Amino acid sequence: MDAAACGNYADMIPPTSQSFDSTTGVAPSGNDTAPSIAIPGQIFRPGTRVVVAEDDRVSQAVLTMILQKFGLDVHVACDGMRALELIREVRPSLVMMDMQMPRMDGAETIRALRDDVAAPQPPVVVLSANRLSQAQIDELGLLGVIDFLLKPVNRTRLHGVLSQVLPLA
């Protein structure tokens, strides 16, 4: 975890009272809450590294908590420049990339990564608080993005995406 570069967020409490369907982008109205969903006995191979490029502290905390519960070694970057550094340093099995970050946004970061032939080329999952246009999806697909998740991330959907590319324990 690269907490020093992002600031300490240990005091952040992830939101748990509202469900959100990341496949439809719809949050329920009123006081509806979702029950805690248990992920069926699949955790990923210990030591599997993931870089999370995300500038929002709450999203960092939530993603880190979920990914660590999945047994993953999480490294957080607050912007695209730091994400590129971390990818070179830790050689992750996967990168989770926010689209809107300071200094270098997600699309710019992915392009820079793919242009750097000396850098590791892990699969990338894009995170976005907003729906992407078809043109954005097409462009990112050409850069090797394997999937797109709306924030806040649905834990079950996230596990399904990770299960397609990361080794299970």
N, CA and C atoms as a LAMMPS dump frame, in Angstrom:
ITEM: TIMESTEP
0
ITEM: NUMBER OF ATOMS
507
ITEM: BOX BOUNDS ff ff ff
-5.0000000000000000e+02 5.0000000000000000e+02
-5.0000000000000000e+02 5.0000000000000000e+02
-5.0000000000000000e+02 5.0000000000000000e+02
ITEM: ATOMS id mol type element x y z
1 1 1 N 0.844 -1.182 0
2 1 2 C 0 0 0
3 1 3 C 0.872 1.222 0
4 2 1 N 0.579 2.18 -0.816
5 2 2 C 1.378 3.38 -0.953
6 2 3 C 0.682 4.551 -0.272
7 3 1 N 0.375 4.399 1.013
8 3 2 C -0.408 5.398 1.732
9 3 3 C 0.313 6.721 1.865
10 4 1 N 1.633 6.699 1.949
11 4 2 C 2.379 7.938 2.132
12 4 3 C 2.158 8.891 0.972
13 5 1 N 2.101 8.387 -0.227
14 5 2 C 1.921 9.239 -1.401
15 5 3 C 0.506 9.784 -1.492
16 6 1 N -0.445 9.114 -0.886
17 6 2 C -1.851 9.513 -1.006
18 6 3 C -2.386 10.152 0.253
19 7 1 N -1.637 10.137 1.315
20 7 2 C -2.148 10.612 2.59
21 7 3 C -2.741 9.448 3.368
22 8 1 N -2.854 9.62 4.67
23 8 2 C -3.382 8.561 5.516
24 8 3 C -4.901 8.564 5.445
25 9 1 N -5.5 7.454 5.123
26 9 2 C -6.95 7.376 5.053
27 9 3 C -7.498 6.31 5.994
28 10 1 N -6.69 5.914 6.968
29 10 2 C -7.12 4.856 7.878
30 10 3 C -8.389 5.233 8.629
31 11 1 N -8.645 6.549 8.771
32 11 2 C -9.828 6.984 9.486
33 11 3 C -11.071 6.998 8.608
34 12 1 N -10.918 6.679 7.324
35 12 2 C -12.051 6.707 6.416
36 12 3 C -12.924 5.479 6.66
37 13 1 N -14.208 5.688 6.751
38 13 2 C -15.141 4.585 6.947
39 13 3 C -15.901 4.399 5.649
40 14 1 N -15.765 3.238 5
41 14 2 C -16.451 3.045 3.728
42 14 3 C -17.957 3.004 3.906
43 15 1 N -18.696 3.569 2.948
44 15 2 C -20.147 3.52 3.036
45 15 3 C -20.643 2.094 2.841
46 16 1 N -21.549 1.659 3.717
47 16 2 C -22.07 0.296 3.599
48 16 3 C -23.579 0.254 3.651
49 17 1 N -24.223 1.388 3.854
50 17 2 C -25.659 1.354 4.062
51 17 3 C -26.471 1.449 2.781
52 18 1 N -25.846 1.746 1.653
53 18 2 C -26.608 1.886 0.422
54 18 3 C -26.08 0.924 -0.622
55 19 1 N -26.992 0.2 -1.243
56 19 2 C -26.579 -0.682 -2.323
57 19 3 C -26.546 0.106 -3.615
58 20 1 N -25.829 -0.397 -4.578
59 20 2 C -25.68 0.279 -5.867
60 20 3 C -25.385 -0.792 -6.884
61 21 1 N -26.12 -0.821 -7.951
62 21 2 C -25.917 -1.813 -8.996
63 21 3 C -24.988 -1.217 -10.039
64 22 1 N -23.723 -1.659 -10.056
65 22 2 C -22.756 -1.072 -10.984
66 22 3 C -23.026 -1.468 -12.428
67 23 1 N -23.835 -2.478 -12.641
68 23 2 C -24.138 -2.848 -14.026
69 23 3 C -25.195 -1.936 -14.63
70 24 1 N -26.081 -1.386 -13.788
71 24 2 C -27.099 -0.477 -14.305
72 24 3 C -26.84 0.961 -13.915
73 25 1 N -25.961 1.166 -12.92
74 25 2 C -25.687 2.518 -12.46
75 25 3 C -26.832 3.107 -11.656
76 26 1 N -27.669 2.261 -11.053
77 26 2 C -28.841 2.738 -10.334
78 26 3 C -28.704 2.434 -8.85
79 27 1 N -28.874 3.466 -8.039
80 27 2 C -28.934 3.273 -6.595
81 27 3 C -30.399 3.231 -6.2
82 28 1 N -30.755 2.402 -5.222
83 28 2 C -32.153 2.336 -4.824
84 28 3 C -32.581 3.626 -4.151
85 29 1 N -33.873 3.895 -4.187
86 29 2 C -34.385 5.084 -3.525
87 29 3 C -34.77 4.743 -2.097
88 30 1 N -34.979 5.761 -1.316
89 30 2 C -35.422 5.555 0.06
90 30 3 C -34.33 4.977 0.932
91 31 1 N -34.741 4.176 1.907
92 31 2 C -33.803 3.612 2.874
93 31 3 C -33.476 2.16 2.577
94 32 1 N -33.635 1.746 1.33
95 32 2 C -33.313 0.366 0.97
96 32 3 C -31.843 0.104 1.242
97 33 1 N -31.539 -1.045 1.786
98 33 2 C -30.156 -1.436 1.983
99 33 3 C -29.98 -2.839 1.453
100 34 1 N -28.77 -3.121 1.033
101 34 2 C -28.48 -4.447 0.512
102 34 3 C -27.854 -5.273 1.614
103 35 1 N -28.194 -6.552 1.689
104 35 2 C -27.529 -7.407 2.661
105 35 3 C -26.069 -7.589 2.262
106 36 1 N -25.242 -7.874 3.229
107 36 2 C -23.848 -8.14 2.937
108 36 3 C -23.766 -9.403 2.078
109 37 1 N -23.017 -9.319 1.016
110 37 2 C -22.91 -10.445 0.093
111 37 3 C -21.614 -11.185 0.374
112 38 1 N -21.715 -12.457 0.674
113 38 2 C -20.526 -13.266 0.903
114 38 3 C -20.025 -13.77 -0.439
115 39 1 N -18.753 -13.576 -0.693
116 39 2 C -18.156 -14.081 -1.916
117 39 3 C -17.834 -15.553 -1.671
118 40 1 N -18.309 -16.453 -2.522
119 40 2 C -18.099 -17.877 -2.282
120 40 3 C -16.641 -18.26 -2.328
121 41 1 N -16.1 -18.662 -1.212
122 41 2 C -14.803 -19.228 -0.984
123 41 3 C -13.672 -19.026 -1.96
124 42 1 N -13.751 -18.128 -2.885
125 42 2 C -12.635 -17.923 -3.805
126 42 3 C -11.848 -16.708 -3.36
127 43 1 N -10.589 -16.932 -2.996
128 43 2 C -9.723 -15.798 -2.796
129 43 3 C -8.541 -15.994 -3.718
130 44 1 N -7.884 -14.929 -3.984
131 44 2 C -6.827 -14.957 -4.979
132 44 3 C -5.501 -15.367 -4.362
133 45 1 N -4.606 -15.827 -5.215
134 45 2 C -3.31 -16.305 -4.761
135 45 3 C -2.634 -15.232 -3.913
136 46 1 N -2.208 -15.587 -2.697
137 46 2 C -1.529 -14.613 -1.833
138 46 3 C -0.319 -14.002 -2.557
139 47 1 N -0.131 -12.712 -2.354
140 47 2 C 0.975 -12.008 -2.99
141 47 3 C 0.638 -11.446 -4.362
142 48 1 N -0.562 -11.715 -4.864
143 48 2 C -0.967 -11.159 -6.149
144 48 3 C -1.14 -9.653 -5.979
145 49 1 N -0.382 -8.889 -6.758
146 49 2 C -0.344 -7.437 -6.617
147 49 3 C -1.307 -6.734 -7.576
148 50 1 N -1.98 -5.718 -7.032
149 50 2 C -2.891 -4.886 -7.808
150 50 3 C -2.541 -3.425 -7.524
151 51 1 N -2.436 -2.625 -8.594
152 51 2 C -2.281 -1.184 -8.439
153 51 3 C -3.65 -0.559 -8.64
154 52 1 N -4.052 0.269 -7.681
155 52 2 C -5.291 1.03 -7.774
156 52 3 C -4.905 2.488 -7.994
157 53 1 N -5.242 3.033 -9.15
158 53 2 C -4.99 4.441 -9.458
159 53 3 C -6.294 5.191 -9.24
160 54 1 N -6.368 5.908 -8.138
161 54 2 C -7.613 6.549 -7.714
162 54 3 C -7.263 7.75 -6.834
163 55 1 N -7.823 8.912 -7.144
164 55 2 C -7.498 10.103 -6.362
165 55 3 C -8.459 10.359 -5.2
166 56 1 N -9.626 9.766 -5.209
167 56 2 C -10.603 9.987 -4.151
168 56 3 C -10.3 9.09 -2.952
169 57 1 N -10.139 9.709 -1.775
170 57 2 C -9.742 8.96 -0.58
171 57 3 C -10.775 7.909 -0.169
172 58 1 N -12.045 8.232 -0.285
173 58 2 C -13.071 7.254 0.095
174 58 3 C -13.018 6.058 -0.854
175 59 1 N -12.92 6.322 -2.155
176 59 2 C -12.825 5.222 -3.125
177 59 3 C -11.563 4.406 -2.903
178 60 1 N -10.461 5.058 -2.564
179 60 2 C -9.227 4.336 -2.244
180 60 3 C -9.459 3.376 -1.085
181 61 1 N -10.075 3.903 -0.018
182 61 2 C -10.302 3.094 1.183
183 61 3 C -11.221 1.911 0.896
184 62 1 N -12.303 2.165 0.173
185 62 2 C -13.269 1.097 -0.114
186 62 3 C -12.629 0.029 -0.995
187 63 1 N -11.991 0.448 -2.08
188 63 2 C -11.361 -0.526 -2.982
189 63 3 C -10.268 -1.31 -2.275
190 64 1 N -9.456 -0.623 -1.488
191 64 2 C -8.383 -1.309 -0.763
192 64 3 C -8.957 -2.357 0.181
193 65 1 N -9.994 -1.988 0.921
194 65 2 C -10.609 -2.929 1.857
195 65 3 C -11.148 -4.155 1.12
196 66 1 N -11.877 -3.936 0.045
197 66 2 C -12.451 -5.06 -0.704
198 66 3 C -11.345 -5.944 -1.281
199 67 1 N -10.375 -5.329 -1.934
200 67 2 C -9.311 -6.101 -2.575
201 67 3 C -8.474 -6.872 -1.558
202 68 1 N -8.211 -6.264 -0.401
203 68 2 C -7.469 -6.979 0.637
204 68 3 C -8.281 -8.145 1.185
205 69 1 N -9.596 -7.977 1.299
206 69 2 C -10.44 -9.097 1.736
207 69 3 C -10.409 -10.23 0.724
208 70 1 N -10.158 -9.909 -0.538
209 70 2 C -10.002 -10.926 -1.579
210 70 3 C -8.614 -11.563 -1.534
211 71 1 N -7.753 -11.098 -0.62
212 71 2 C -6.417 -11.674 -0.471
213 71 3 C -5.361 -11.027 -1.342
214 72 1 N -5.641 -9.843 -1.88
215 72 2 C -4.712 -9.191 -2.806
216 72 3 C -3.802 -8.194 -2.092
217 73 1 N -2.626 -8.003 -2.65
218 73 2 C -1.64 -7.035 -2.178
219 73 3 C -1.893 -5.744 -2.957
220 74 1 N -2.404 -4.71 -2.278
221 74 2 C -2.885 -3.495 -2.935
222 74 3 C -1.881 -2.357 -2.803
223 75 1 N -1.622 -1.685 -3.919
224 75 2 C -0.756 -0.506 -3.964
225 75 3 C -1.563 0.623 -4.58
226 76 1 N -1.632 1.767 -3.884
227 76 2 C -2.494 2.864 -4.3
228 76 3 C -1.674 4.025 -4.846
229 77 1 N -2.121 4.533 -5.989
230 77 2 C -1.544 5.739 -6.593
231 77 3 C -2.646 6.786 -6.67
232 78 1 N -2.301 8.039 -6.385
233 78 2 C -3.293 9.119 -6.372
234 78 3 C -3.457 9.801 -7.719
235 79 1 N -2.582 9.517 -8.649
236 79 2 C -2.689 10.124 -9.973
237 79 3 C -1.986 9.224 -10.982
238 80 1 N -2.13 9.562 -12.251
239 80 2 C -1.574 8.726 -13.305
240 80 3 C -0.061 8.652 -13.305
241 81 1 N 0.598 9.749 -12.971
242 81 2 C 2.072 9.743 -12.937
243 81 3 C 2.568 8.73 -11.9
244 82 1 N 1.979 8.777 -10.709
245 82 2 C 2.4 7.84 -9.655
246 82 3 C 2.002 6.415 -10.027
247 83 1 N 0.88 6.249 -10.719
248 83 2 C 0.465 4.912 -11.144
249 83 3 C 1.516 4.296 -12.055
250 84 1 N 2.033 5.073 -13.002
251 84 2 C 3.074 4.553 -13.9
252 84 3 C 4.314 4.14 -13.116
253 85 1 N 4.696 4.945 -12.134
254 85 2 C 5.851 4.601 -11.289
255 85 3 C 5.607 3.292 -10.545
256 86 1 N 4.422 3.182 -9.92
257 86 2 C 4.108 1.967 -9.158
258 86 3 C 4.051 0.729 -10.046
259 87 1 N 3.505 0.878 -11.237
260 87 2 C 3.435 -0.267 -12.15
261 87 3 C 4.833 -0.769 -12.462
262 88 1 N 5.762 0.146 -12.685
263 88 2 C 7.154 -0.254 -12.952
264 88 3 C 7.8 -0.887 -11.728
265 89 1 N 7.495 -0.347 -10.537
266 89 2 C 8.109 -0.821 -9.296
267 89 3 C 7.574 -2.176 -8.841
268 90 1 N 6.25 -2.326 -8.78
269 90 2 C 5.673 -3.527 -8.163
270 90 3 C 5.251 -4.602 -9.145
271 91 1 N 5.25 -4.281 -10.452
272 91 2 C 4.906 -5.237 -11.497
273 91 3 C 3.606 -5.983 -11.151
274 92 1 N 2.488 -5.254 -11.109
275 92 2 C 1.224 -5.859 -10.672
276 92 3 C 0.644 -6.823 -11.7
277 93 1 N -0.23 -7.668 -11.206
278 93 2 C -0.977 -8.58 -12.075
279 93 3 C -2.175 -7.893 -12.704
280 94 1 N -2.585 -6.741 -12.131
281 94 2 C -3.745 -6.005 -12.615
282 94 3 C -3.638 -4.557 -12.168
283 95 1 N -4.193 -3.652 -12.99
284 95 2 C -4.308 -2.24 -12.628
285 95 3 C -5.78 -1.859 -12.674
286 96 1 N -6.232 -1.171 -11.643
287 96 2 C -7.579 -0.605 -11.624
288 96 3 C -7.399 0.897 -11.757
289 97 1 N -7.935 1.475 -12.84
290 97 2 C -7.623 2.852 -13.218
291 97 3 C -8.867 3.738 -13.216
292 98 1 N -8.844 4.752 -12.354
293 98 2 C -9.889 5.774 -12.375
294 98 3 C -9.705 6.62 -13.63
295 99 1 N -10.801 7.097 -14.186
296 99 2 C -10.713 7.897 -15.412
297 99 3 C -10.375 9.358 -15.148
298 100 1 N -10.806 9.908 -14.03
299 100 2 C -10.58 11.327 -13.759
300 100 3 C -9.663 11.475 -12.558
301 101 1 N -8.408 11.851 -12.846
302 101 2 C -7.409 12.053 -11.8
303 101 3 C -6.589 13.294 -12.134
304 102 1 N -5.938 13.877 -11.123
305 102 2 C -5.079 15.024 -11.389
306 102 3 C -3.782 14.602 -12.094
307 103 1 N -3.103 15.555 -12.661
308 103 2 C -1.811 15.431 -13.35
309 103 3 C -1.883 14.613 -14.634
310 104 1 N -2.49 13.452 -14.594
311 104 2 C -2.617 12.608 -15.787
312 104 3 C -3.854 11.746 -15.596
313 105 1 N -4.847 11.903 -16.482
314 105 2 C -6.078 11.144 -16.288
315 105 3 C -5.89 9.679 -16.686
316 106 1 N -6.933 8.887 -16.49
317 106 2 C -6.846 7.451 -16.726
318 106 3 C -6.499 7.085 -18.154
319 107 1 N -7.156 7.713 -19.128
320 107 2 C -6.885 7.398 -20.531
321 107 3 C -5.446 7.756 -20.909
322 108 1 N -4.979 8.923 -20.465
323 108 2 C -3.59 9.324 -20.737
324 108 3 C -2.605 8.346 -20.108
325 109 1 N -2.914 7.914 -18.894
326 109 2 C -2.035 6.982 -18.184
327 109 3 C -1.963 5.639 -18.91
328 110 1 N -3.095 5.145 -19.356
329 110 2 C -3.116 3.86 -20.066
330 110 3 C -2.347 3.983 -21.379
331 111 1 N -2.532 5.093 -22.111
332 111 2 C -1.788 5.302 -23.358
333 111 3 C -0.281 5.329 -23.086
334 112 1 N 0.128 6.061 -22.031
335 112 2 C 1.555 6.141 -21.688
336 112 3 C 2.102 4.764 -21.31
337 113 1 N 1.327 3.997 -20.579
338 113 2 C 1.744 2.644 -20.2
339 113 3 C 1.931 1.776 -21.44
340 114 1 N 0.966 1.783 -22.329
341 114 2 C 1.036 0.947 -23.53
342 114 3 C 2.152 1.393 -24.473
343 115 1 N 2.495 2.683 -24.457
344 115 2 C 3.589 3.192 -25.303
345 115 3 C 4.967 2.852 -24.748
346 116 1 N 5.047 2.508 -23.464
347 116 2 C 6.327 2.21 -22.814
348 116 3 C 6.613 0.712 -22.93
349 117 1 N 7.36 0.346 -23.947
350 117 2 C 7.609 -1.081 -24.203
351 117 3 C 8.426 -1.742 -23.102
352 118 1 N 9.153 -0.957 -22.306
353 118 2 C 9.956 -1.523 -21.222
354 118 3 C 9.123 -1.776 -19.96
355 119 1 N 7.956 -1.177 -19.877
356 119 2 C 7.125 -1.32 -18.679
357 119 3 C 6.335 -2.627 -18.721
358 120 1 N 5.996 -3.165 -17.545
359 120 2 C 5.082 -4.304 -17.517
360 120 3 C 3.771 -3.889 -18.174
361 121 1 N 3.052 -4.834 -18.736
362 121 2 C 1.8 -4.542 -19.431
363 121 3 C 0.647 -5.346 -18.815
364 122 1 N 0.297 -5.009 -17.56
365 122 2 C -0.794 -5.753 -16.919
366 122 3 C -2.14 -5.394 -17.524
367 123 1 N -3.132 -6.282 -17.352
368 123 2 C -4.488 -5.926 -17.765
369 123 3 C -4.971 -4.732 -16.946
370 124 1 N -5.86 -3.946 -17.53
371 124 2 C -6.395 -2.756 -16.867
372 124 3 C -7.918 -2.846 -16.818
373 125 1 N -8.466 -2.54 -15.642
374 125 2 C -9.903 -2.38 -15.456
375 125 3 C -10.135 -0.908 -15.173
376 126 1 N -11.017 -0.284 -15.935
377 126 2 C -11.307 1.14 -15.774
378 126 3 C -12.424 1.33 -14.758
379 127 1 N -12.226 2.318 -13.885
380 127 2 C -13.225 2.723 -12.901
381 127 3 C -13.738 4.105 -13.286
382 128 1 N -15.028 4.305 -13.215
383 128 2 C -15.561 5.621 -13.535
384 128 3 C -16.823 5.886 -12.738
385 129 1 N -16.963 7.123 -12.289
386 129 2 C -18.187 7.541 -11.613
387 129 3 C -19.274 7.87 -12.635
388 130 1 N -18.874 8.033 -13.89
389 130 2 C -19.811 8.389 -14.959
390 130 3 C -19.77 7.329 -16.044
391 131 1 N -20.902 7.172 -16.698
392 131 2 C -20.937 6.254 -17.835
393 131 3 C -20.007 6.775 -18.922
394 132 1 N -19.335 5.869 -19.591
395 132 2 C -18.441 6.234 -20.678
396 132 3 C -19.199 6.213 -21.995
397 133 1 N -18.793 7.081 -22.9
398 133 2 C -19.399 7.074 -24.23
399 133 3 C -18.894 5.852 -24.993
400 134 1 N -19.591 5.49 -26.043
401 134 2 C -19.153 4.36 -26.865
402 134 3 C -17.785 4.647 -27.47
403 135 1 N -17.526 5.9 -27.841
404 135 2 C -16.216 6.268 -28.394
405 135 3 C -15.112 6.052 -27.36
406 136 1 N -15.366 6.419 -26.095
407 136 2 C -14.381 6.187 -25.035
408 136 3 C -14.152 4.693 -24.818
409 137 1 N -15.217 3.93 -24.786
410 137 2 C -15.106 2.484 -24.593
411 137 3 C -14.299 1.861 -25.733
412 138 1 N -14.583 2.275 -26.956
413 138 2 C -13.856 1.748 -28.115
414 138 3 C -12.379 2.093 -28.039
415 139 1 N -12.073 3.356 -27.704
416 139 2 C -10.665 3.782 -27.602
417 139 3 C -9.934 3 -26.521
418 140 1 N -10.561 2.867 -25.367
419 140 2 C -9.926 2.138 -24.261
420 140 3 C -9.796 0.656 -24.583
421 141 1 N -10.76 0.116 -25.292
422 141 2 C -10.665 -1.285 -25.717
423 141 3 C -9.459 -1.511 -26.613
424 142 1 N -9.17 -0.56 -27.486
425 142 2 C -7.987 -0.665 -28.355
426 142 3 C -6.693 -0.6 -27.561
427 143 1 N -6.758 0.007 -26.361
428 143 2 C -5.585 0.085 -25.491
429 143 3 C -5.475 -1.129 -24.566
430 144 1 N -6.372 -2.082 -24.726
431 144 2 C -6.28 -3.318 -23.958
432 144 3 C -7.017 -3.307 -22.634
433 145 1 N -7.922 -2.356 -22.419
434 145 2 C -8.72 -2.36 -21.195
435 145 3 C -9.647 -3.573 -21.25
436 146 1 N -9.665 -4.343 -20.158
437 146 2 C -10.43 -5.59 -20.178
438 146 3 C -11.854 -5.454 -19.678
439 147 1 N -12.133 -4.416 -18.877
440 147 2 C -13.492 -4.232 -18.383
441 147 3 C -13.648 -2.823 -17.829
442 148 1 N -14.901 -2.459 -17.569
443 148 2 C -15.265 -1.139 -17.081
444 148 3 C -16.206 -1.318 -15.904
445 149 1 N -15.921 -0.629 -14.789
446 149 2 C -16.778 -0.705 -13.61
447 149 3 C -17.216 0.693 -13.21
448 150 1 N -18.507 0.857 -12.957
449 150 2 C -19.013 2.121 -12.431
450 150 3 C -18.783 2.163 -10.929
451 151 1 N -18.481 3.368 -10.428
452 151 2 C -18.337 3.565 -8.987
453 151 3 C -19.658 4.066 -8.426
454 152 1 N -19.985 3.704 -7.194
455 152 2 C -19.223 2.81 -6.349
456 152 3 C -19.27 1.381 -6.894
457 153 1 N -18.173 0.69 -6.697
458 153 2 C -18.003 -0.634 -7.289
459 153 3 C -18.829 -1.67 -6.541
460 154 1 N -19.535 -2.503 -7.29
461 154 2 C -20.278 -3.624 -6.744
462 154 3 C -19.276 -4.752 -6.474
463 155 1 N -19.212 -5.19 -5.23
464 155 2 C -18.21 -6.17 -4.808
465 155 3 C -18.32 -7.493 -5.567
466 156 1 N -19.519 -7.957 -5.808
467 156 2 C -19.701 -9.217 -6.523
468 156 3 C -19.25 -9.094 -7.972
469 157 1 N -19.619 -7.996 -8.61
470 157 2 C -19.193 -7.752 -10.002
471 157 3 C -17.678 -7.636 -10.083
472 158 1 N -17.086 -6.918 -9.122
473 158 2 C -15.632 -6.772 -9.083
474 158 3 C -14.971 -8.138 -8.967
475 159 1 N -15.472 -8.981 -8.071
476 159 2 C -14.895 -10.311 -7.896
477 159 3 C -14.978 -11.106 -9.197
478 160 1 N -16.103 -10.984 -9.902
479 160 2 C -16.264 -11.69 -11.176
480 160 3 C -15.246 -11.243 -12.208
481 161 1 N -15.011 -9.944 -12.286
482 161 2 C -14.021 -9.418 -13.242
483 161 3 C -12.626 -9.896 -12.863
484 162 1 N -12.281 -9.801 -11.588
485 162 2 C -10.948 -10.226 -11.133
486 162 3 C -10.732 -11.719 -11.367
487 163 1 N -11.771 -12.507 -11.169
488 163 2 C -11.663 -13.962 -11.339
489 163 3 C -11.307 -14.369 -12.76
490 164 1 N -11.58 -13.501 -13.716
491 164 2 C -11.255 -13.795 -15.099
492 164 3 C -9.774 -13.632 -15.422
493 165 1 N -9.056 -12.831 -14.599
494 165 2 C -7.66 -12.532 -14.956
495 165 3 C -6.628 -12.83 -13.867
496 166 1 N -7.066 -13.005 -12.626
497 166 2 C -6.101 -13.224 -11.542
498 166 3 C -6.12 -14.68 -11.09
499 167 1 N -4.968 -15.177 -10.665
500 167 2 C -4.901 -16.571 -10.199
501 167 3 C -5.597 -16.743 -8.85
502 168 1 N -6.394 -17.792 -8.755
503 168 2 C -7.058 -18.113 -7.499
504 168 3 C -6.104 -18.88 -6.6
505 169 1 N -6.385 -18.824 -5.287
506 169 2 C -5.549 -19.523 -4.307
507 169 3 C -5.69 -21.015 -4.477
